[in-house]
Amino acid sequence: MDPKLGTKPFCTNLGLSPTFRMYYTLGLVVIQYFFPLIIISAAYTHMATKLWGTTAPGNKEESRDAVVLRNKKK
């Protein structure tokens, strides 16, 4: 709070037309929300497909492998 004026400071974009302000806001949403969301989703999808297709390491034992596969698919 500014003691002299009695106002709280804030940031705003002054002098922008309403159309440009809409595009500016839309651009910020895309850059700050959708790009990271797409990158994170792609990374998790890639990890999930890699993990889903792998087999358990070690000697093959049918009963143990069935339990591991069942737990993996939960």
C-alpha positions as CSV (number, residue, x, y, z in Angstrom):
1,M,0.0,0.0,0.0
2,D,1.4,3.4,-1.0
3,P,1.0,5.6,2.1
4,K,1.0,8.8,0.2
5,L,-1.7,7.9,-2.4
6,G,-3.5,5.2,-0.4
7,T,-3.5,2.8,-3.4
8,K,-2.1,-0.7,-4.0
9,P,0.4,-1.1,-6.8
10,F,-0.5,-3.5,-9.7
11,C,0.7,-4.3,-13.1
12,T,-1.4,-3.9,-16.2
13,N,-0.9,-3.5,-20.0
14,L,-1.8,0.1,-20.8
15,G,-2.4,1.3,-24.3
16,L,-3.3,-2.0,-25.9
17,S,-6.3,-2.4,-28.1
18,P,-8.9,-4.9,-26.9
19,T,-8.2,-7.1,-29.9
20,F,-4.4,-7.1,-29.3
21,R,-5.0,-7.7,-25.5
22,M,-7.1,-10.8,-26.3
23,Y,-4.4,-12.2,-28.6
24,Y,-1.8,-11.4,-26.0
25,T,-3.7,-13.2,-23.3
26,L,-4.4,-16.1,-25.6
27,G,-0.7,-16.3,-26.5
28,L,0.3,-16.4,-22.8
29,V,-2.2,-19.1,-22.1
30,V,-0.9,-21.2,-24.9
31,I,2.8,-20.7,-24.0
32,Q,2.4,-21.0,-20.3
33,Y,-0.2,-23.8,-20.1
34,F,-0.7,-25.8,-23.3
35,F,2.9,-26.2,-24.4
36,P,4.1,-27.6,-21.1
37,L,1.0,-29.7,-20.9
38,I,1.6,-31.2,-24.3
39,I,5.3,-31.9,-23.5
40,I,4.6,-33.5,-20.2
41,S,1.8,-35.6,-21.6
42,A,4.0,-36.8,-24.4
43,A,6.8,-37.7,-22.0
44,Y,4.5,-39.7,-19.7
45,T,2.9,-41.4,-22.7
46,H,6.4,-42.4,-24.0
47,M,7.4,-43.7,-20.6
48,A,4.1,-45.7,-20.2
49,T,4.5,-47.3,-23.6
50,K,8.1,-48.2,-22.9
51,L,7.3,-49.7,-19.4
52,W,4.1,-51.5,-20.6
53,G,6.0,-53.4,-23.3
54,T,9.0,-54.6,-21.1
55,T,9.4,-57.9,-19.4
56,A,10.5,-58.4,-15.9
57,P,14.3,-59.0,-15.6
58,G,15.8,-62.2,-14.3
59,N,15.0,-65.9,-14.8
60,K,11.6,-66.7,-16.3
61,E,9.1,-68.1,-13.8
62,E,5.5,-68.3,-15.0
63,S,3.7,-67.8,-11.7
64,R,5.9,-64.8,-10.6
65,D,5.6,-63.3,-14.1
66,A,1.8,-63.6,-14.0
67,V,1.7,-61.8,-10.7
68,V,4.0,-59.0,-11.9
69,L,2.0,-58.6,-15.1
70,R,-1.3,-58.5,-13.2
71,N,0.1,-55.8,-10.8
72,K,1.5,-53.8,-13.7
73,K,-1.9,-53.6,-15.4
74,K,-3.7,-52.3,-12.3
